[in-house]
Amino acid sequence: MLNKKSHFGLAVVLVAAAMVVAGGVVTASNTGFKMNKPLALPGTGQIGSNWTSIPYFNPYGNLGAFCSQTGLITSGVARDTITDIDPVNGAASTVTCGTAAATARAIFPGRGVRIRRPTGQSGSIIIVGSHNPSLSITVPDAGTGSIGSLWFSVPYHTTAVTAADLCLSSGLTSTGVSRATIQRLNATNGAATTVTCGTAAAGTLNLVLGEAVQIREPNGPLSFIPAHF
């Protein structure tokens, strides 16, 4: 147990130094990770769309429990909502915190979720969990619309600092005419940045601690085990 705890402590120190934290704070415990994740104010378009990574092992089990245990708004007229996208068929599922639908919606390890606050609300939530080092992630073949779009839950102790690192460590297509792409959505201003694997631009897009990013692979399906410390 001591060795495991030390491993997580080192991982968190290294990843906190390497990645862009953007206001989030991560600490280690004997269960893995505890993160104070800030949530951007909602606005027009994608402003306030907080694409969030959830540890692969977590105590929640469903989105209803995630809402209540992390401190999301679960009562009153204006509540937080959570969306996840099925990468196989591109279907988006949105639930409202504090409802039966949220409790009925499972959390899919490796798949990020989008959190949106009610108008005028900001703040932060506390996310806890640990990593499953044996979990294989599958990126479906990219199709029309959101088909094949995997919002990847980046491990909190990933070795990838940039999108280029993620391309390389995951085996995403980085040569030829049809290459994989990675997109980060900035929740503060709603701007989406998409880079192509194997290009200089991919090396300039930093991953942000606690954020999920969208992966599209034109030569899928492709499976990989996320690299981590």
Helices and strands as residue ranges (DSSP letters): H 2-18, E 25-29, E 32-38, E 50-52, H 63-70, E 81-85, E 92-96, H 100-104, E 113-116, E 124-129, E 137-139, E 150-153, H 163-170, E 181-185, E 192-196, G 200-204, E 212-216, E 222-224
